Amino acid sequence: MALVDLVMPKLGESIMEATILKWHKQPGDKVKQDETVLEIATDKVDSEVPSTAEGIIEEILFNVNDVVPIGSVIAKIRTEVSEKVPEKAYAPQEKRIPVQQEASVSLSSDSQSEKSLKPQYNKVSGQNGTNSNGSANRFYSPLVLNIAASEGISMTELESIHGTGNEGRVTKKDILQYVSERKQVHGKAKYETTGNQFFSEPISSSQIQDQRFQAADESFAETKTPEFIHGGNVEIIEMDRMRRLIAEHMVRSKHTSPHVTSFTEADVTNLVLWREKIKNEFEKREGTKITFTPLFLEAIIRCIKKYPIINSSVEKDKIIIKKDIHMGMATALPNGNLIVPVIKNADQFNLIGLTKQVNNLAENARNNRLRPEDIQGGTFTMTNVGIFGSLMGTPIINQPQVAILAVGAIKKRPVVIETSQGDSIAIRHMMYLSLSYDHRVVDGSIGASFLSDVAKEFENFNLRREF
């Protein structure tokens, strides 16, 4: 007999936690390998977690609606296998490190403040002699312990925090609010003790800039939604789980990347006429409809190859240029929420292949059949705001990417046509394009040039091409 740890799987580059929606198995239930044990949700997709072994559910460690850090053990499965289990699948029970030690070991040995935390956490765990990782009757998740360690919060201080979670647990929200209030108090104390020094000691411009950045960061951390007094005839709707997560993701993106948006317009008459001419034959031959999306993606991919910096991400002071082009396409769900399926290695598909990829992912998104890997690893995103009638938009970057392109509605308008015989006015199919980009990495000249080249690709579409 052996105990197997079922671990919360990694569901994407920027996803650090998931919410448990439903347990399909309970302690004592039999489970087969790859059989669904529970359903989880992130800010991007709902997913099922399969069993990594065959056996009997021994223990469930988290409840429905609990927010669980990626990599945490969520259940234990008792199997008939007696031999040692490979470490890649799960960690043997006798070798597991207590969570309070995990939080300490994960700290950098180079930091003196982090060194001082190790004996505090280990000492408390040793004193307790219980399975909880805090006081004798209080449990702290690894995520809460890691935040406490990184912020220099001692275990004694951590135990004083009021918890709003199940059975008084300290949640991520609780400790982040405590850290915010703690910084505010320390900031005031620092000003009171050092404020007069601004008149007696010279301060360099770099110090002033550092203080401004620090003040901005603390101001963001301390920002709270004001309480409103609602009067008159109103309806209050509670945000659902996905809407709350999307909101948090959007705010985090704005705080991470200094957004700049450039605009241009394109004459897409040739593209519209060509699609209208071949769409019936295309559907009859390929068994799927051709929309404008694969045509747009095809042109964008060609331009990304000219401007590889557009297909990158930022890690601290390093720019990571991605050699593979994984195209995300924002897709609206029936409930109004938005999800971004990803076409992996999109540059390796021809137009027919792109069309089938687009249609399959869109269909799976509408029917809630997307897998976690279908929304992971995107390097650039296109969103079609025109499908809802918008002429243009200022999209928010999908982290950790550095740019996102929005295409607006295609409208017929009279425009001036320049020819060798002179100018004339004609009715053309026109469309606005907008590109939001991370100004830490993409300068205005690069962003505007990339967007202009995409517009030229649309305008120079070959009416005589075969599909």
N, C-alpha and C positions, 0 to 999 in steps of 0.2 A: 504494500500500500504506500502511496506517496501523495503529498499535497502539491497541487499545481496552482500557481498564482495567475489569475486572469487580470491582465493589466489594461488600463485605459489606453487605447491605441493613439498614435500620432496621426492627426487628420489634416495637416497642412503646415506650411512654413510659419505662418503667423498665428496659428491656433495654439493656445497654451492651456485651455481647459474646455470641458464639455459638461453639459447638464444631462443628468439621467432622467429619461422620460418614462420608461416602463421596464419592469423586470418580467421577462417571459418565464424564468425559472426561479424557484424558491429553494431554500435549504431542504435537502432530502430528495429533490427531484433528480432523475437521471438525465444525462445530457450526452449527446454524441459529439464527436469532433466536427467542427465547422457548423454546428447547429446554433441558431440564434439564442443568446442568453439574455440580452437586454437591448433596448433602443436608447440612443443618445442624440443630443443635438448640440450644434455649435452655431455661431453667427452666420454660417454659410450653408449648412445642410444638415438634415436629419439622417441618421445612419444606424445600422444594426451592428452589434458586436458579437462575433461568433466565438464559440468555445475553442480553446487551443488544445483541448484533450478530451478524451472520453472518460466518463466517470459519474460521480454524484456530487451535486452542489453541497459543499461542506458549510460554507459561511458566505454571507453577503455583507460587505463592509460599508456600503453607502445606501441611502434611501432615495426614493423618487424625489426629483427636484433638487437634489444635492448637486452643487457645482464641484467637479472633480478635476484636479490638475492632470495633465497628460503624463503618463508613465506611472500613475499611482495604481496600487493593487486594489481592485474593486470587488473581487470575489475569490474564493478558494474552491478548488475542485479536487475531490479525493479519487484517485485512480487506482487501478489494479497493478500498475507498473511499479516494480520495486527498484529497478536500476536508476542510476543517476540521470536526472533530466538535463538536457543541454541548456546552458546558461542563456543562449539566445532566445529560447522560448519563454523561460521564466526563471526566477531565482529560487533555489531550494530553500525550504523554510528554515533549516538550521543555520543558514548562512546569511539570512536577512539582517540588515543593520537597522536598529530602531530609528524611527523617523526623526527623533531629536538629534541623533548622531548624524543622520543623512544631511540634515540642514547645516550641521557644523562642518562636516567633511567637505561640502560643496563650496565652502568659502575659500577665497584666495589666501594662501599662506603668506603672501607678501604684505597684507594689510594688517597693521597693528590693531586697529579697532575690531577687525573681524577675528583676529587671534584671541582677543580678550573675551569674545563671546563663546568660544568653544567650551571652556571649563564651566561657564554658567549653564549652558544647555546640558552638558554631560552630567554636571553636578546635580541638577534638578532631577534628571531622569534616574540617576542613581539613588537619590533620596526617596523618590516616590515608590519604587519597586512595584509599579503597576504597569498595565498595558497601555495606559493613556500617556500622552506625551506632553503633559503639562502638570497641573495639580492633580491630586489623586482622583478627582471626579471630572476632569475637564480634558477634552480632546482638542488638539490643534492639528490642522491639516499641514502637509509639507509645504504648501504654498504660503500659508500664514507664517510658518516658521522661517521660511526663506526671506520673506519680506521683513520680518522682525530682525533677522540677522543682518540683512543689508542696510537697515536703517539704524542699527546700533541699539535696538530695544532689548533690554535684559529680560530674562524669564519672569523675574519679580514684577517688572513693569507690564509685561504681556498679560500676566494673571490679573492685573488690575483693570484691564480693558473690559468694558461691558459688551457682552456678546448678544447678538440678535438672532443667531442661528438656532437650529434644533437643539434643545436641552442646554441653551445658553452658550453654544459654541461661538467662538470668534470667527466671523466670516471675512472674506477678502475686503468687502465693503467696510466692515467695522475697523479693521486695522489701517486701511488707507485713510479713512476719516480721522483716525487717531493720529496718524503720521502728519496729516495736513494741519490739524490743530496744534500739534507739537511744534511744527516748523513756525507757525504763526507766533506762538508764545516765545520761542527761542529768538525769532527775528526781532520782536519788540525789545527783549532783554539786551540783545546785541546792540541795538540802536541806542538804548539808554546808557550803556556803558562806554560806547565808542563814538557816539554822535559828535562830541566836541572835538574829536581828533580831525574832523574835516577842515577845521580852521587852523590847526597847529601843524599838521603834517602834509607835505605835498603828495598828491595821488596821481599816478600815471594814467594816461588815457586807457591803457589796457586794463587797469584795475577798475576804472569807472565802467568800462564795457562789460567786464566780468560781473560787476555788481548789478548792472542793468539786466543781463541775461539771467542771473540768479533770481532777481526780483520778479522777472517775467515768469520763470518756471514756478516760483512759489505762488505767484498770483493765480496761475492756471490751476495749480493743485488745490488752492483754497476756494476756487470758484464753486459756488453752490447754486442750485436752481432756487430762485426766490419763491417764497410762498405767496400765492395769489388769493385774493378774496374774490370769489366768483359771485357776481350779481346778475340779476335778470334771468332770462330763460336760457339755460345752458344744458348741454349734455356732456358728461364726463366719461371718457372711454379709457379704460386701463390698457396700456400698451401690452401686447402679447410678447412672449419670450423672444421671438425672432426680431420684432420691431425694436425692442430694447437693445438687443445685441447689435443690430445694424446701426442704431443711433450711436452706440459706443464706438463702433468701428469707424464711423464717419468723423466723429469728433477727434479720435486718435489720429486719423489721417491728416486732418487739418493742422493738428498740433505738431505732427512729425515733419510734414513737408510744406515749405513755403510755396503756395500755389500761384502759378501764373497761367493765364489763359490767353491764347492767340486765336484769331478768327480769320477765315477766308471764305470765299464762295467758289463754287465750281459749276461749270456748264456740263450737266450729265445727260444731255440730249442723246448722244450716240449710245450711251449705256442703256438708257431707257428704251430706245427704239430697237436695239439688238435683243434685249430680253423679251420684249413684246413679240418680236418676230420668231424666236426659237422656243418660247416657253412650252407650247403644246407638244412640239416634237420632242423636247427634252424630257418632259414628264412621261410621254409614251415610251420612249426608249430606255430611260433610266429608272422609271418607276417612282420618281420623287419630283417634287416641284422645285424650281429654281427661283430663289428670292434675290433681293439685292444684296443681302448680307455676304454671301460668298464672293460676289463680285467686288464688294468693298474690301473684304479681307485680302483678296488676291493682290489688289493694288497696294494696300498698306504693307503687306509682307515685303513686296519689292522695295519699298521705300525704307523699311527698317534695315534692310541689308546695306543701304547707302549710309544710314546714320545709326551705327550699332550702339551708340550711347543711349539711344531711346529705349533699347532693350536691356536695361540694367537695373541694379538695385544698390542701395547704400547700406554699408555695415560700418558704423562709427565713422572713421575717417578714410574708409576704403570704398571705391566704386567697383562693383562686381558686374562686369559685362557678360551677359548670357549669350553663349554661342548658339544655343537652341532657341527657336522661336515658338513659344507656346502661347497661342492667341486666346485670350478670354473674350467672351461675348456676353454682355449683360442681357439677361432674359427675365421678363416679367412673369411672375407666378399668378395663378388665378386669384389668390388672396391679396394681391397688390404689392407684395414684397418682391424684392429683386435678388436674383442669384446670378453668379458668373461661372458658367461651365467653361472648360478649357479644352481647346483643340491642341493636343500635344504634337510637336514637330510639324506645325501647320505648313511650313515652307516646303515640305516633302509631298504635299498633295497637289494634284492638278485641280481644275475647276470642278470636275465631277466629284472628285474625292472630297473637296471642301464642302460642296453642297450637301453630300450625304452626311458628313460629320456635323454640320450645322443643324440639319433637320433632325438627326437622331438625338443630339444633345438637347435641343429645344423641346422635343417630344417627351424625353425622359424627365426634363425639369418640370414640365406642366403636369406630369403624372406622378411626381415625387419618386422617381425611380433612379435618380442620380446616385452614383457611388461616391465615397469620399475622394477617391483618386480622380474623379471627373471634375472636381473643383480645385484641385491642388496644382501648384507649380506654374501658374500663369506668369508670363513675362511682359505682356502688354495687353491692354483691354480696349475694345471698341464698344460703344453703347449707341443704340439707335434711338435718339429722343424724338425723331421725326415720326416714328410709328404711332405716337400718340398725338401728332399734330403740331409739335413744337418746331419752330423755325430753327432754333439753336439752343444750346445749353452750356453751362459751365460745370462739367462733371468733376467729381471728387476722385482723386487718385486712389486706386485699389492697392493698398500697401501689400508687399514691400516694393511694388513697381514704381517707376518714376514718371509715367505718362499715361494718359487715357484720352482717346479720341472720340468725339461725339459727332454723329451725322444727323442733320436736321431733315425736316420734311422736304420733299421734292415738289416744287411749285412752278407752274408756267408763268413766265414774266416776259415783258418786252425788254430786250437788251440790245445794245449796240454791237454789231458784228463788224470787225475790221477785216477788210479784204484788200487785195492789190488793186481792185477796181474802185475802191472807196468804201466809206462806212455806210451801213444800212441798219435798219431796225427790224428785228425778227422775234418771233415767239419761241422761247427756249425753255427747256426744263432746267431750273436752277436749284442749287442746294447749298446751304451754309455748313461749314465744317468748323469745329472748335477743338483745340488741343490744350488740355490742362497738363502742366508738367512741373516737376520738382526743381525749383530754381537753385537748389544746392548743387545740382548736377547738370541740368540742361539750361544753357544760356538762351536768351531771347533770340539770338541769331540762328541757333541750331533748331530751336522749337519752331520758329516761323518758317525756316527753310524746309524742314521736314513736312510741315503742314502744306506748304505751297506745292511741294513735289507730289504729295498725295492728290491734291486737287488737279494737278496736270495729268496724273495717271488717269483720273476719271475722265477728264476732257479729251484725252487722246485715245480713248477706247476705240479699238478697231471694229468697225461695223461689219467687216468681211470675215472675221475670225470664225473658226469652227469650235464647237464645244467638245 
